[in-house]
Amino acid sequence: MEAANKGAFESGGRSVGLNIRLPRETSNNQYQTHSLQFEYFYSRKATFFMHSSAYIALPGGFGTLDELFEVMTLVQTRKLPPAPIVLMGTEFWGGLIDWIKAQLVTNQLISPDDLNLLTITDDLGEVMKVMNECCSQFSVQPDCEPALPQ
């Protein structure tokens, strides 16, 4: 999460951190312009999903996988509106995708079409194209400010 916060911060944008205290993470990263504290993972994830129109996953651990599989499930079951889900890092994500194909698709636990929910790439240009296509679907007023904590 720090990399995304840093990119937004360094480009002069707003950087919102949805934080939860964990034993190995004792402080929020320094690039957040707004920070929200959560006690429970469930409410933190619900906030992510409620306020997002696209999802990008970078290499990460169990928390990343938890959030990724939840968003895939919510989009697949139409509990969330259709949204791009981008996995950045073909080498990192390749083994997981191979396992999904070999186990979940082969055993008919998911449809082969469910893999179309994902874009897997190393190309930042492709990520930007997917995000721009997503954002062009929304009409946003230039003077409209997002609701952020004071």
Secondary structure, DSSP 8 states (H G I E B T S, - for coil): -HHHHHHHHHTT---EEEEE-BTTB-S--TT-SEEEEES-HHHHHHHHHHT-S-EEE-S--HHHHHHHHHHHHHHHTTSS----EEEE-HHHHHHHHHHIIIIIITTTSS-GGGGGGEEEES-HHHHHHHHHHHHTTS---TT-------
